[in-house]
Amino acid sequence: MRRGTKAPASPLPQREGVDAVRVRLPEDPEGVWATVGDHLVARYAGAVGSGRVEEMLREGRFVGVGGPVRGDEPYAAGTYLWFHRDFPAEERVPFEVGVVHRDERIVVADKPHFLATMPRGRHVTETALARLRRELGLPALQPAHRLDRLTAGLVLFVVRPEDRGAYQTLFRDRAVRKEYEAVAPYDPAVELPVTVRSRIEKERGVMAAREVPGEPNAESRVELLAHGGGLGRYRLVPVTGRTHQLRVHMNALGLPILDDPVYPVVREDGPEDHARPLRLLARSLEFTDPFSGARLRFVSRLSLSGPGPRGGAA
């Protein structure tokens, strides 16, 4: 396969709802890699060790369109290979993924706290995507957007790969109205409602995002729904979608969301307390369907404990 041609379908089936990793052997004008094994060891030794790569080759774990690939096969740029990674040991998140809506094009799911949207880092099989693929029998299911692992609530998934771009475009073009609900301290000195605009940056490998001087790239509206016992229930409406945006903006107002392990202070790493989730919920999604033209609105069936009626953001 050469550059510009479409990659062939994976010859490997999914494992536990997770796709095989696809690798395209890059150009090698200086002839650094004589064999496929030379390249794969150089590429993945830092992640899993050269010995493990060589073992996977002996086990036939790397597969091309014609079957398992040997490590001593001559290197050929443009060749596609697939393999399944070694899944990390994962503790099961003790909450189920709810299905709010399902049709031939989309699935709208209620992702619980602590569950990642899709495989990333040490969270692979314990993700909403992998679970839904297994439970619904929809191996081609893909998310149209992502929700932070610690945040619960609505996530839109697309059933057919050919439809995914149209729904992703809605999020890219800010054509989806998203409302969140949060529980945080109540401070009568903070005038609400308020629209917060700031510039947020997040460095790779650093847990917390931060506000910095410069042109704003993040905007959120914050409204108070109810308060009592020193706590408030808030409606949060993001205009943009920066990483940790709502958490950063609430913290900047002096109203850090309850049980946030990052803001205002990064909590020491340790076992997660599933009884103390971040009190942030993706409450509703509203958009015009790009295929039917219908105006759709979905509301989470989950709720947050705190003052006022649960689900007060509807």
Secondary structure, 3 states (H helix, E strand, C coil): CCCCCCCCCCCCCCECCECCEEEECCCCCCCCCCEHHHHHHHHHHHHHCHHHHHHHHHCCCCEECCEECCCCCECCCCCEEEECCCCCCCCCCCCCCEEEEECCCEEEEEECCCCECCCECCECCCEHHHHHHHHHCCCCCEECCCCCCCCEEEEEEECCHHHHHHHHHHHHCCCCEEEEEEEEECCCCCCCCEEEEEEEECCCCCCCCEEECCCCCEEEEEEEEEEECCEEEEEEEECCCCCCHHHHHHHHCCCCCCCCCCCCCCCCCCCCCCCCCCCEEEEEEEEECCCCCCEEEEECCCCCCCCCCCCCCC
